[in-house]
Amino acid sequence: MPRLPGWCARVPSQAPILLWSAILLSLFWSGSARAAESAVVQEILDGQELYIDANRAKPRQTARAPQHVKTGNSRGQLLFNSGAVGRLNTFSQLRLGSGCFLVDRGQVLVSGRQNGCTRSARLSVRGTNYVIEVKEDGESEIAVLEGSVEVQPLQDGEPVAAPSTLLEAGQRLRLSPAGVVLALLNLEVGDYERILRGPLFRDFQMPLPGLETLRSHLNLRFPGVTFPLPSSSLTLPQPALPSLPFPGLPRLF
């Protein structure tokens, strides 16, 4: 019987190496998918009271996990490394992480593919516009303006053996500090109007990545809702019109 070439005889010994290479590669990709978050400060409104940890931040400055971003009397907009945008209301605080950002207190609007967390819930999204609010007593509320959010209960930041809740567009969920569902309600037209005219939209000039999707959803569901648009988000050229007096016209926002 003829002898096999040397390279054929060595093939079986290569199998463990190939196996370990595949394992290491899979670990690399799973680690990359949960890479540490970062966020760039895009805009600060109502003064300069936006901080990264204890230091006052400036536009274009970057915060990285596990740093905190918080506001005093100011509001701010962040661009996450995922491409999503977060807007912080006054007296709000979040901490950047590896799988989601953690809202410690206050109110945060998220537009785009960015998971969020509270002490009692983890929010998994696929390109969504939603609002997280954490109150002083630890109770939290999640409002889905457009898209869907899967809410997984947590206890002290750790998953628990409890079913998740899928929130669809136009729903809001109230959770106790322990993650117990207190109420699942529908967002009415008045709720949308308060949010759109409120501090998470008012006076911001930087656009949201999910702006057009949100506007399309509202046009279908509540055609009468006035949708505020920042001037920087208008991409179509506008013709020059003569300035004419129109007394008594209502303000849009």
MARVEXTOR-110353 format. One line per field, with one value per residue: residue number from 1; x, z, y of N, C-alpha, C in turn; residue in three letters. Coordinates in pm, 1 decimal. Atoms other than C-alpha are relative to their C-alpha. Example, Ala and Ser with C-alpha at 12.3 -4.5 7.8 and 13.67 -1.06 7.14 Angstrom:
BEGIN
i	c(1;2)
n.c1	c(89.0;-82.0)
n.c3	c(0.0;-6.0)
n.c2	c(-119.0;-119.0)
ca.c1	c(1230.0;1367.0)
ca.c3	c(780.0;714.0)
ca.c2	c(-450.0;-106.0)
c.c1	c(90.0;-77.0)
c.c3	c(0.0;73.0)
c.c2	c(120.0;109.0)
aa	c(ALA;SER)
//
This chain:
BEGIN
i	c(1;2;3;4;5;6;7;8;9;10;11;12;13;14;15;16;17;18;19;20;21;22;23;24;25;26;27;28;29;30;31;32;33;34;35;36;37;38;39;40;41;42;43;44;45;46;47;48;49;50;51;52;53;54;55;56;57;58;59;60;61;62;63;64;65;66;67;68;69;70;71;72;73;74;75;76;77;78;79;80;81;82;83;84;85;86;87;88;89;90;91;92;93;94;95;96;97;98;99;100;101;102;103;104;105;106;107;108;109;110;111;112;113;114;115;116;117;118;119;120;121;122;123;124;125;126;127;128;129;130;131;132;133;134;135;136;137;138;139;140;141;142;143;144;145;146;147;148;149;150;151;152;153;154;155;156;157;158;159;160;161;162;163;164;165;166;167;168;169;170;171;172;173;174;175;176;177;178;179;180;181;182;183;184;185;186;187;188;189;190;191;192;193;194;195;196;197;198;199;200;201;202;203;204;205;206;207;208;209;210;211;212;213;214;215;216;217;218;219;220;221;222;223;224;225;226;227;228;229;230;231;232;233;234;235;236;237;238;239;240;241;242;243;244;245;246;247;248;249;250;251;252;253)
n.c1	c(85.6;-87.8;4.8;61.0;-93.0;-13.6;99.2;125.9;-10.2;5.0;129.2;75.5;-56.4;38.7;139.9;16.8;-36.8;110.8;112.4;-26.4;5.9;141.4;52.4;-53.6;60.9;136.8;-9.4;-36.7;116.3;97.7;-51.2;12.5;140.2;29.8;-109.3;33.2;68.3;-49.7;99.3;-53.8;92.5;32.5;70.6;33.7;96.8;33.5;-118.8;-109.7;0.9;-7.7;-125.8;-50.5;-41.2;13.7;-57.6;90.6;-27.0;18.1;35.8;-100.6;-76.1;43.5;7.9;-19.2;36.3;126.1;20.7;135.3;36.9;112.3;36.2;61.0;108.0;-11.9;38.3;-107.6;16.0;-116.9;-5.0;-63.4;-79.7;90.9;67.6;122.7;-10.9;70.1;19.6;19.4;72.2;-69.4;-18.8;1.7;-132.3;-15.2;-135.4;-30.0;-39.4;-43.4;116.2;102.5;-28.1;85.8;58.1;7.8;109.9;39.6;72.8;-86.9;59.8;-92.5;42.6;-95.1;-23.6;-79.7;64.2;-7.5;29.7;17.1;-35.4;99.9;40.2;-87.7;79.6;-62.9;68.6;-52.4;28.5;124.4;6.2;64.5;-37.8;-15.7;3.3;-20.5;39.0;-81.9;28.5;-44.4;99.1;-41.0;102.1;-51.6;100.8;-46.4;62.0;3.6;-78.9;34.1;-102.5;17.7;-39.6;-35.3;-15.5;-127.5;-2.7;-133.3;-79.6;-20.4;123.0;77.3;81.9;133.1;20.4;-18.8;118.3;-24.4;73.3;13.7;13.6;120.5;23.8;-93.5;-3.9;-48.8;-62.5;-40.4;-145.5;-38.9;24.5;136.6;82.4;107.2;104.7;-30.4;98.6;-16.7;-29.0;105.2;-49.4;-51.1;-131.8;-95.9;-16.1;-81.2;-139.1;-54.8;-14.2;-70.3;-144.2;-79.6;2.8;1.0;-122.0;-114.2;-29.9;-57.1;109.8;6.4;-8.0;131.1;96.9;97.5;81.3;94.3;98.5;89.0;88.6;98.9;91.2;98.0;80.0;62.9;-30.8;9.3;-107.7;-102.9;-130.3;-105.5;-120.2;-109.9;-33.7;-111.6;43.7;70.3;-100.1;48.9;-13.6;124.5;-1.3;5.5;132.6;1.7;44.1;131.3;54.0;115.2;25.5;90.3;-29.9;-51.2;-135.2;-1.3;-73.3)
n.c3	c(0.0;7.8;-111.7;29.8;-13.6;-136.0;-36.7;-29.0;-132.2;-103.6;-1.9;-123.0;-111.0;14.9;-38.8;-124.1;22.0;71.0;-92.3;-91.9;76.5;17.7;-129.7;-29.4;91.8;-44.7;-119.1;43.7;56.1;-104.8;-78.2;78.0;2.8;-127.3;-26.6;-90.1;64.4;-8.3;46.0;26.3;-29.6;122.5;-21.3;-138.3;-2.5;-129.3;-82.8;21.2;-111.0;41.4;-57.4;13.5;-138.8;-74.0;80.3;95.2;136.0;111.9;124.3;67.2;-97.8;-2.4;-125.5;24.2;-112.0;-74.3;-45.3;-13.6;63.1;-77.0;22.1;-106.3;59.6;145.8;73.0;92.7;97.5;16.6;112.6;-42.3;104.0;79.0;98.0;-60.3;-69.3;-127.1;-51.4;-144.3;-58.7;-114.4;-120.2;40.5;-4.6;52.1;-4.7;116.6;-34.3;111.4;68.8;1.8;-93.6;-117.6;-43.7;-145.6;-37.0;102.4;121.3;116.9;127.3;84.0;139.3;67.8;-55.2;-120.9;-116.9;-124.2;-121.4;-131.4;-101.1;-3.8;133.1;115.7;118.3;124.3;109.5;135.7;68.6;-64.9;-71.5;-128.9;-111.8;-132.2;-112.5;-131.9;-100.1;-120.7;-83.5;68.9;98.2;135.4;104.5;136.7;99.5;135.1;93.8;131.2;-3.9;-108.3;-102.7;-88.6;-135.6;-81.2;-139.9;-68.7;-143.0;-28.4;121.4;44.6;52.3;-89.1;70.8;21.3;143.6;49.4;52.4;128.5;15.7;137.1;15.6;-61.1;-132.2;-106.7;-107.5;-129.5;-77.8;-136.2;-16.3;2.6;132.9;11.9;90.3;-68.3;95.9;143.0;49.7;135.7;16.4;71.5;79.3;-92.5;-48.4;106.5;12.3;-112.0;22.7;115.3;-34.6;-126.6;-3.0;76.9;140.4;15.2;23.4;50.0;140.9;59.9;33.6;-52.3;110.4;25.4;7.3;108.1;-33.0;-102.6;60.5;83.4;-90.0;-57.7;105.8;21.5;-119.2;-46.9;106.8;-42.8;-91.4;55.2;-21.3;6.2;74.1;-12.3;129.0;62.7;57.8;124.9;104.3;128.3;12.9;-13.8;78.2;-75.3;3.3;-53.6;-137.9;-7.8;-136.2;-23.5;-144.3;-60.2;30.9;-119.0;3.9;17.8;-111.3)
n.c2	c(-119.0;-117.2;-94.6;-130.3;-112.5;-48.9;-101.4;68.2;61.4;-102.9;-69.5;19.0;-76.3;-139.8;-18.3;-76.4;-140.0;-64.2;-11.0;-110.5;-125.0;-34.3;-44.0;-132.7;-95.8;-25.9;-83.6;-134.5;-68.7;-25.8;-111.8;-122.3;-40.6;-63.6;-92.2;-109.5;-111.4;-136.5;-96.7;-133.1;-109.7;-72.6;-126.6;-33.9;-109.2;-61.4;-11.2;94.8;95.4;139.9;46.5;136.8;18.9;-125.6;-107.5;-63.7;47.0;-91.8;69.6;82.8;77.4;139.8;75.9;143.1;87.0;-7.4;-136.8;-52.1;-126.9;-52.1;-139.7;-77.6;-78.6;6.3;121.1;32.3;107.9;85.6;93.4;124.3;64.7;83.4;-84.4;-51.4;-127.9;-11.3;-135.5;-3.0;-111.5;-57.8;81.9;140.8;62.1;135.6;55.9;81.9;136.3;83.7;54.6;-104.1;-108.5;9.0;-126.5;-5.3;-89.5;-96.0;36.8;11.4;40.3;75.9;14.1;86.6;134.1;-14.2;59.4;-75.0;75.4;-59.2;100.4;106.9;46.7;-15.2;-28.3;44.2;-69.4;13.2;-125.1;-38.8;-127.3;26.9;-86.1;62.6;-93.6;59.0;-99.0;-2.0;116.9;120.1;44.9;-37.9;5.6;10.6;-36.8;30.5;-93.0;66.6;122.0;92.3;17.6;115.0;-37.3;116.2;-41.2;18.3;-27.5;-54.4;7.3;137.5;61.6;85.8;98.4;-57.0;-23.6;-135.9;-68.1;-64.8;-125.1;-45.8;-144.5;-54.0;57.1;-37.5;98.8;-47.1;106.8;-32.6;10.0;141.2;54.4;50.7;-80.7;-71.7;-36.2;-1.2;-95.3;-51.0;-142.0;-71.1;-112.1;-100.8;42.4;-30.6;-145.1;-48.0;39.7;-71.7;-141.4;-7.5;-27.5;95.8;-41.2;-145.6;-79.6;76.9;-23.1;120.3;91.5;135.7;96.9;59.1;-109.4;18.1;116.8;-43.1;-89.6;81.3;74.2;-90.7;-44.2;106.0;27.2;-124.0;-96.7;-139.1;-38.3;-87.3;62.5;-101.0;36.9;-95.8;-59.9;70.5;126.6;-24.0;17.1;-47.6;-144.8;-73.4;-123.1;-124.6;-60.3;-135.7;-12.0;-61.9;6.0;86.5;-6.9;96.7;139.8;69.5;55.0;144.8;59.0)
ca.c1	c(0.0;153.3;240.4;41.0;222.5;346.1;98.1;-194.7;-67.8;-52.9;-410.2;-576.7;-333.5;-452.8;-814.3;-772.7;-602.4;-884.6;-1141.7;-976.2;-942.0;-1316.2;-1391.9;-1162.3;-1309.4;-1663.0;-1559.2;-1401.9;-1718.7;-1942.5;-1714.7;-1720.7;-2100.4;-2097.9;-1818.7;-1805.7;-2037.3;-1928.8;-2127.6;-2038.4;-2199.2;-2378.7;-2579.7;-2630.1;-2931.8;-3024.6;-2676.9;-2373.4;-2482.5;-2403.1;-2131.0;-1922.2;-1861.2;-1784.7;-1642.8;-1839.4;-1867.9;-1852.3;-1996.3;-1794.4;-1654.4;-1672.2;-1786.4;-1688.2;-1811.5;-1834.3;-1857.3;-2170.9;-2338.8;-2568.5;-2748.1;-2840.8;-3059.8;-2947.9;-3064.6;-2839.5;-2813.2;-2570.3;-2467.4;-2397.9;-2140.3;-2434.5;-2554.4;-2855.5;-2922.2;-3017.1;-3163.7;-3140.6;-3395.6;-3290.7;-3162.6;-3112.1;-2825.9;-2717.1;-2416.7;-2259.9;-2209.1;-2127.5;-2477.4;-2696.8;-2681.9;-2831.4;-3069.9;-3018.8;-3267.4;-3460.5;-3588.5;-3411.4;-3542.4;-3378.5;-3400.2;-3236.8;-3096.5;-2978.9;-3066.9;-3139.7;-3165.8;-3301.3;-3231.2;-3545.7;-3561.4;-3357.9;-3494.2;-3405.1;-3483.8;-3439.0;-3445.2;-3708.7;-3815.1;-3885.0;-3865.0;-3730.9;-3816.3;-3686.6;-3845.9;-3696.1;-3869.1;-3722.7;-4045.5;-3987.3;-4193.4;-4118.5;-4314.7;-4276.5;-4343.1;-4270.1;-4139.7;-4131.0;-3937.2;-3891.6;-3876.9;-3696.9;-3737.8;-3420.8;-3348.0;-3057.6;-2941.1;-2951.8;-3201.4;-3478.4;-3693.7;-3991.4;-4149.3;-4059.5;-4314.8;-4329.6;-4430.3;-4562.6;-4582.1;-4827.3;-4789.9;-4635.1;-4537.7;-4502.7;-4270.7;-4213.7;-3857.7;-3856.7;-3956.5;-4320.8;-4559.3;-4787.6;-4974.7;-4974.6;-5148.7;-5202.2;-5053.3;-5332.8;-5304.7;-5258.9;-4964.4;-4789.6;-4855.1;-4707.6;-4394.6;-4348.9;-4395.3;-4195.1;-3829.5;-3714.9;-3801.6;-3830.7;-3546.5;-3318.6;-3148.8;-2962.6;-3185.0;-3292.8;-3207.4;-3563.6;-3733.5;-3897.9;-4013.0;-4173.9;-4340.8;-4479.8;-4618.2;-4789.4;-4932.1;-5103.8;-5221.6;-5293.1;-5308.0;-5388.4;-5077.0;-4839.4;-4491.1;-4204.8;-3908.6;-3571.1;-3451.4;-3136.2;-3344.6;-3513.2;-3318.7;-3543.8;-3468.1;-3734.8;-3830.1;-3780.3;-4113.6;-4188.8;-4236.7;-4605.1;-4778.8;-5013.4;-5135.6;-5291.2;-5129.0;-5064.6;-4712.2;-4631.0;-4376.7)
ca.c3	c(0.0;-100.6;172.1;189.2;137.7;451.9;434.7;429.2;738.9;923.5;844.6;1147.1;1382.5;1243.0;1354.6;1717.5;1596.0;1354.2;1625.9;1870.3;1599.0;1533.0;1905.1;1948.2;1640.8;1772.8;2108.3;1929.4;1736.8;2041.2;2233.8;1949.6;1945.5;2312.2;2278.8;2531.5;2449.3;2373.8;2307.0;2158.5;2293.0;1996.9;2150.7;2485.9;2551.9;2833.6;2961.6;3003.5;3281.0;3106.4;3267.3;3192.4;3538.3;3744.3;3458.5;3254.6;2896.1;2564.6;2221.4;2030.4;2355.0;2391.1;2693.3;2720.4;2934.9;3232.1;3250.1;3356.6;3154.5;3352.4;3327.8;3571.7;3444.4;3087.7;2828.3;2587.2;2286.7;2252.2;1947.6;2048.5;1865.8;1746.6;1536.9;1762.6;1937.2;2299.3;2440.5;2812.1;2989.0;3278.8;3594.4;3419.4;3441.6;3248.5;3267.7;2956.0;2956.3;2730.1;2647.9;2724.1;2889.4;3238.8;3323.3;3689.9;3701.6;3483.6;3129.3;2811.5;2453.6;2230.1;1851.2;1665.4;1748.1;2104.4;2402.4;2732.3;3091.5;3427.8;3757.3;3702.0;3323.4;3009.1;2682.5;2356.8;2037.5;1660.9;1550.4;1764.4;1908.6;2279.3;2609.1;2941.7;3263.5;3609.3;3900.3;4237.8;4407.8;4152.6;3959.2;3583.7;3270.3;2911.8;2630.6;2275.8;2026.9;1720.5;1661.5;1934.4;2254.7;2442.5;2817.1;3023.4;3403.3;3610.6;3980.9;4087.2;3726.3;3692.0;3481.2;3668.4;3577.2;3457.3;3113.5;2905.6;2782.2;2419.5;2383.7;2048.1;1910.6;2108.7;2437.6;2770.3;3059.4;3426.4;3641.6;4015.9;4150.9;4175.6;3810.2;3873.4;3598.8;3744.8;3429.8;3053.1;2884.7;2540.1;2436.6;2337.3;2103.3;2401.0;2525.7;2188.9;2175.7;2522.8;2428.4;2090.4;2240.2;2550.9;2651.5;2461.2;2128.4;2189.4;2051.3;1948.3;1613.5;1558.2;1381.9;1508.4;1297.4;1336.2;1274.9;942.3;1060.1;1365.9;1160.2;913.3;1200.8;1354.7;1022.5;989.5;1348.4;1449.5;1131.7;1327.6;1545.5;1477.9;1433.8;1524.4;1288.1;1368.2;1096.4;1039.8;947.7;650.2;348.2;64.5;-71.5;16.1;-222.4;-101.2;-12.1;43.2;400.5;453.6;780.1;900.9;1245.2;1472.5;1328.7;1601.4;1686.6;1572.5;1847.6)
ca.c2	c(0.0;332.8;579.9;902.7;1228.8;1395.2;1681.2;1433.8;1259.1;1590.9;1703.0;1533.3;1708.3;2041.7;1980.6;2096.7;2414.3;2488.4;2421.1;2659.4;2920.3;2903.4;2934.6;3233.7;3400.2;3357.6;3503.3;3797.5;3875.8;3836.4;4070.3;4321.3;4316.3;4422.0;4675.7;4957.2;5244.9;5596.7;5912.4;6250.2;6567.0;6725.1;7005.4;7179.6;7401.7;7640.5;7711.9;7487.3;7251.6;6924.5;6714.8;6407.0;6264.7;6575.9;6785.1;7035.3;6909.9;7092.2;7010.9;6746.3;6607.0;6226.8;6026.9;5660.7;5371.6;5362.8;5742.5;5928.5;6202.8;6429.7;6761.8;7034.6;7316.3;7242.3;6991.3;6806.2;6576.8;6285.1;6083.4;5721.6;5511.9;5298.4;5594.8;5652.1;5981.8;6047.0;6367.0;6438.0;6654.2;6875.1;6704.1;6371.2;6123.8;5816.7;5588.3;5438.9;5062.9;4769.1;4640.3;4939.0;5277.7;5299.6;5583.8;5669.5;5955.1;6197.4;6165.9;6053.0;6040.2;5778.4;5778.9;5490.6;5149.7;5189.3;4970.1;5137.7;5016.5;5117.8;4942.9;4735.7;4682.8;4629.8;4769.0;4592.4;4782.9;4768.4;5129.0;5295.4;5630.4;5592.9;5780.5;5649.7;5829.9;5736.8;5919.0;6002.4;5709.1;5464.1;5412.1;5418.9;5470.9;5369.3;5532.9;5396.8;5676.1;5462.6;5110.7;4846.8;4779.3;4452.0;4515.7;4251.0;4280.2;4321.0;4317.5;4536.3;4529.8;4149.8;3946.2;3765.9;3466.1;3667.4;3707.3;4010.3;4263.9;4374.0;4738.2;4851.2;5204.1;5413.9;5225.9;5321.9;5099.7;5191.0;4979.9;4974.6;5009.5;4627.3;4584.3;4494.3;4609.6;4876.6;4977.3;4929.1;5221.5;5366.7;5699.2;5935.5;6230.4;6462.4;6256.0;6285.8;6659.9;6713.0;6518.8;6688.3;7034.7;6952.8;6983.1;6671.6;6836.2;7211.7;7428.1;7139.9;7203.6;6876.1;6619.3;6279.7;5971.3;5839.9;6173.3;6093.2;5750.2;5906.3;6175.4;5917.3;5711.6;6013.5;6127.8;5789.7;5757.4;6117.2;6329.5;6644.3;6640.2;6928.0;6786.5;7020.8;7013.2;7171.3;7404.5;7196.9;6890.7;7055.9;6935.9;7055.1;7403.3;7657.2;7938.7;8292.8;8451.4;8819.8;8924.3;8993.4;9080.4;8806.7;8913.5;8657.0;8341.8;8080.3;7969.9;7615.5;7547.4)
c.c1	c(88.9;-17.3;-61.7;105.6;-0.3;-107.8;-135.3;3.4;-14.1;-135.8;-76.4;53.6;-36.4;-140.2;-16.1;32.7;-113.0;-119.4;18.6;-3.9;-144.0;-60.4;46.5;-62.3;-141.5;-1.1;34.3;-120.6;-104.8;45.6;-13.5;-142.7;-38.9;112.5;-47.4;-60.3;81.5;-107.4;66.0;-106.8;-22.8;-55.1;-29.8;-90.4;-17.9;120.3;103.1;6.2;-19.3;139.2;30.4;73.2;-14.8;46.1;-101.5;40.9;-24.7;-45.2;122.5;90.5;-59.7;1.5;9.9;-38.5;121.6;-31.6;-148.9;-14.4;-123.2;-21.6;-47.9;-121.4;2.0;-60.1;109.7;-34.6;132.1;-14.4;76.0;81.6;-81.8;-65.3;-131.0;29.3;-78.4;-9.8;-32.6;-78.6;83.6;4.4;-17.1;142.2;-5.8;145.6;19.7;50.2;46.6;-116.7;-113.4;47.9;-103.4;-48.7;-14.7;-115.8;-33.7;-64.3;94.1;-83.0;106.3;-60.0;105.7;17.8;94.3;-77.9;20.8;-34.8;-39.3;44.1;-93.5;-38.3;110.8;-87.0;78.9;-79.2;65.4;-34.4;-134.4;13.5;-74.8;56.0;8.8;-4.6;15.7;-25.1;84.0;-22.7;41.0;-100.0;40.7;-116.6;68.9;-113.8;58.2;-75.0;-18.1;90.1;-47.4;119.9;-34.4;57.8;20.8;19.6;140.1;-20.5;141.4;93.0;22.7;-131.3;-66.9;-85.5;-143.7;-15.9;23.2;-132.1;37.1;-89.6;-0.7;-13.7;-131.8;-34.1;102.1;-17.7;55.7;50.2;32.8;152.2;50.8;-25.7;-137.6;-80.5;-114.8;-114.7;55.4;-110.7;30.2;33.8;-111.2;61.1;57.3;136.9;108.0;24.7;85.4;147.2;62.7;20.6;83.8;150.4;86.3;0.3;21.9;141.5;121.3;16.2;59.0;-111.4;9.7;6.5;-134.6;-110.1;-107.6;-89.9;-105.5;-108.1;-98.8;-99.4;-109.7;-98.7;-107.7;-93.1;-76.3;29.6;-0.9;112.2;101.7;136.7;109.3;121.1;108.2;40.4;110.6;-42.1;-72.6;100.7;-46.8;16.5;-136.2;7.2;-8.7;-137.2;7.5;-54.5;-131.0;-50.8;-122.1;-28.0;-91.4;27.3;57.4;142.3;-8.4;73.1;86.0)
c.c3	c(0.0;120.6;-44.6;10.3;142.3;41.1;30.1;139.8;110.8;11.8;128.4;116.4;-7.5;55.0;131.4;-16.8;-68.5;91.7;94.9;-71.1;-18.3;129.6;32.6;-88.9;43.2;125.0;-35.5;-50.8;105.4;89.0;-73.2;0.3;128.6;39.0;88.6;-77.3;12.0;-55.7;-12.7;32.4;-127.6;26.1;148.5;-3.3;142.5;93.5;-31.9;109.0;-50.0;36.2;-43.1;129.9;72.3;-80.3;-99.8;-142.1;-101.9;-122.4;-64.4;98.3;11.3;141.8;-33.1;125.5;90.5;49.8;7.8;-82.5;73.5;-31.1;130.4;-57.5;-152.2;-53.8;-101.5;-92.9;-17.5;-126.4;45.8;-114.0;-83.1;-113.5;50.7;72.8;130.4;42.5;148.0;39.1;114.6;115.7;-30.0;2.9;-58.4;10.4;-120.9;43.6;-121.6;-76.2;-12.0;88.3;112.2;38.1;151.7;46.6;-118.4;-120.7;-119.6;-119.5;-82.3;-138.7;-73.1;72.7;119.1;118.1;121.7;117.5;112.2;100.8;-5.2;-137.1;-101.4;-123.7;-123.9;-117.2;-133.1;-78.2;42.4;54.4;130.9;107.5;126.3;105.2;129.9;103.5;126.1;87.5;-65.5;-97.7;-138.0;-96.7;-135.6;-95.4;-138.9;-97.5;-136.4;7.6;110.3;92.4;81.2;136.3;82.1;144.4;54.0;149.3;37.5;-119.2;-54.9;-51.3;104.1;-84.2;-9.6;-148.4;-36.9;-53.2;-129.5;-11.2;-146.7;-2.1;60.2;134.6;99.3;117.5;125.3;79.7;140.0;9.6;-2.7;-134.7;-20.5;-90.1;78.4;-94.0;-141.0;-67.0;-144.0;3.6;-82.8;-74.4;90.3;55.7;-103.3;-9.2;112.2;-20.3;-111.6;28.1;126.0;-13.8;-77.5;-149.2;-16.1;-10.8;-45.2;-149.9;-69.1;-24.6;73.9;-115.5;-34.3;-17.9;-104.4;26.2;103.5;-59.5;-86.9;85.9;55.3;-104.5;-28.2;119.4;49.6;-101.2;46.1;89.6;-72.2;35.4;-11.3;-74.5;24.8;-136.6;-70.0;-64.2;-131.4;-113.9;-135.7;-8.9;5.5;-82.2;89.7;-18.0;54.5;141.2;3.9;142.8;6.5;150.1;45.5;-32.9;124.1;-20.6;-11.9;113.4;65.2)
c.c2	c(123.6;90.7;132.1;108.6;53.1;98.3;-62.7;-59.6;102.7;66.9;-22.5;81.5;147.2;25.3;76.1;147.8;74.6;19.9;117.1;134.4;45.1;51.9;140.9;105.5;33.6;86.1;142.9;75.8;27.6;113.7;130.7;50.2;69.8;95.4;114.5;116.3;128.3;91.5;136.3;103.9;80.4;139.1;16.6;121.9;51.7;5.6;-106.5;-106.0;-143.0;-49.1;-143.7;-30.6;133.8;120.9;55.1;-37.0;110.3;-79.2;-64.6;-74.2;-140.3;-55.5;-148.1;-79.1;-21.4;141.0;34.2;127.6;50.7;147.4;61.5;71.1;-3.7;-129.4;-29.3;-113.9;-72.3;-83.1;-123.4;-60.0;-98.1;78.2;56.0;130.9;-7.9;144.8;-7.2;124.0;56.9;-99.5;-149.7;-54.8;-140.0;-41.2;-89.7;-136.7;-76.6;-60.2;97.7;114.0;-7.9;139.0;-5.4;86.7;88.9;-65.0;4.6;-45.7;-71.1;-13.8;-81.4;-131.6;9.6;-56.3;88.7;-88.9;94.8;-106.1;-120.4;-53.6;22.7;12.8;-38.4;56.0;-35.2;125.6;53.0;141.3;-24.8;92.6;-84.6;110.1;-77.6;108.7;-14.8;-122.4;-131.3;-56.9;50.2;-13.3;-3.3;29.8;-23.2;89.9;-63.8;-122.5;-93.1;-16.6;-124.1;34.8;-126.6;44.9;-30.8;22.5;38.7;-16.3;-138.7;-58.9;-89.4;-94.1;50.4;28.4;145.8;54.5;69.4;122.6;39.6;151.5;46.8;-59.4;53.7;-94.8;64.7;-118.9;50.0;-5.7;-144.0;-65.1;-58.7;93.5;62.1;33.7;-8.6;80.0;37.4;148.2;63.1;118.1;109.2;-34.6;30.5;150.1;55.5;-35.4;82.5;148.0;20.1;14.1;-98.9;30.5;150.6;57.5;-81.1;23.3;-122.6;-101.2;-132.8;-99.1;-62.6;101.8;-24.6;-120.3;35.2;88.9;-78.3;-77.7;90.5;49.6;-104.4;-15.9;121.7;110.2;144.8;46.6;87.1;-56.2;104.5;-52.1;104.2;50.9;-76.4;-130.7;18.3;-1.8;51.6;150.9;67.1;128.4;122.1;63.0;141.2;0.9;76.1;-10.0;-91.0;0.7;-113.1;-145.0;-68.9;-47.7;-151.6;-69.3;106.4)
aa	c(MET;PRO;ARG;LEU;PRO;GLY;TRP;CYS;ALA;ARG;VAL;PRO;SER;GLN;ALA;PRO;ILE;LEU;LEU;TRP;SER;ALA;ILE;LEU;LEU;SER;LEU;PHE;TRP;SER;GLY;SER;ALA;ARG;ALA;ALA;GLU;SER;ALA;VAL;VAL;GLN;GLU;ILE;LEU;ASP;GLY;GLN;GLU;LEU;TYR;ILE;ASP;ALA;ASN;ARG;ALA;LYS;PRO;ARG;GLN;THR;ALA;ARG;ALA;PRO;GLN;HIS;VAL;LYS;THR;GLY;ASN;SER;ARG;GLY;GLN;LEU;LEU;PHE;ASN;SER;GLY;ALA;VAL;GLY;ARG;LEU;ASN;THR;PHE;SER;GLN;LEU;ARG;LEU;GLY;SER;GLY;CYS;PHE;LEU;VAL;ASP;ARG;GLY;GLN;VAL;LEU;VAL;SER;GLY;ARG;GLN;ASN;GLY;CYS;THR;ARG;SER;ALA;ARG;LEU;SER;VAL;ARG;GLY;THR;ASN;TYR;VAL;ILE;GLU;VAL;LYS;GLU;ASP;GLY;GLU;SER;GLU;ILE;ALA;VAL;LEU;GLU;GLY;SER;VAL;GLU;VAL;GLN;PRO;LEU;GLN;ASP;GLY;GLU;PRO;VAL;ALA;ALA;PRO;SER;THR;LEU;LEU;GLU;ALA;GLY;GLN;ARG;LEU;ARG;LEU;SER;PRO;ALA;GLY;VAL;VAL;LEU;ALA;LEU;LEU;ASN;LEU;GLU;VAL;GLY;ASP;TYR;GLU;ARG;ILE;LEU;ARG;GLY;PRO;LEU;PHE;ARG;ASP;PHE;GLN;MET;PRO;LEU;PRO;GLY;LEU;GLU;THR;LEU;ARG;SER;HIS;LEU;ASN;LEU;ARG;PHE;PRO;GLY;VAL;THR;PHE;PRO;LEU;PRO;SER;SER;SER;LEU;THR;LEU;PRO;GLN;PRO;ALA;LEU;PRO;SER;LEU;PRO;PHE;PRO;GLY;LEU;PRO;ARG;LEU;PHE)
//
